[in-house]
Structures are given as structure tokens and as C-alpha cells.
Amino acid sequence: MEANLTTNAASAIQQAQVKNESAMAVARKSLDAQKQQGKAAVDLIKQVEQLSTQLSSGHIDVQL
């Protein structure tokens, strides 16, 4: 019976480790996505700043 408990405990530990690693991978991907969204937001703000500067000077640079 003691061998069964040890095997069950080892299995439970291994399952917990797999769940922890999976949770960490999901959290890492989520953080990467948030960083990417933040960078995109900053880039948009910079573009608005440039457009605002151009409008205030009376011209707009258009790139095709």
C-alpha cells in the first residue's frame, strides 16, 4: 500500500509541474501579446503627433 501512495504522490507532483509549466507558457504568451499591443498603441500616438505637427504647419506628407 505504501508503494501505491508513493507512486500516486509522484504522479500528482508530475501533473502539478506540467500544469505549472503550461500556465507559465500561457502567461508568457499573454504578456508578449500585451507588449505588442502597447508598442502598436505607442506607434499610433507617434503617427498622430506627426500628423498634428504637419496639420499645424499647413501641409501633409503623403506616402504611397
N, C-alpha and C positions, 0 to 999 in steps of 0.2 A: 504493500500500500504506500510505503514511503517513496518508492521509486516513481509511482504514479504522480504523487504530489510534486516531486522534483521535476518531472517531465512537464507537468501542467504549468508549473511556475516558470520554467524555461520558455515554454511556448507563449505564455502570457507576456513575458518580458520581450520576446522577439516581436510579437504582434504590436506591443506598445511602441517599440522602436520604429517599426515600419510606419505606424500611424503618425508618429512624431516627424519622421523624415518626409512623409507625404505632406503634412501640414506645413512644414518649413518650405517645401518646394512651392506650394500654393501661395504662401505668404511672400516668397521671393518674387514670384511672377506678378503678384498683385502690386508689390512695391515698384517693380520695374515699369508696369503699366502706368502707375500714378506719376512716376518720374517723367515718363514720356509725355503724358498729358500736360504736366506742368511746363515742360520745355515748349510744347506746342502753344500753350497759353502765353508764355513769355514772348515767343516769336511773333504771335499775333499782336501783342501790345507794342512791340517794336515796329511792326509794319504800320500800325495805326499812328504811332508817333511820327514816322517818316511821312505818311500821307498828310497828317495835320500840318507838319512843317511846310510841305510843298503847297498845300492849300493856302496857308497864311502868306506865302511869298507870291502867290498868284499863278503858279504853274504846277502841272502834274507830270511826272516822268512815267511814261507807259512803256512797259517791256513786253514784247511778244515772244 
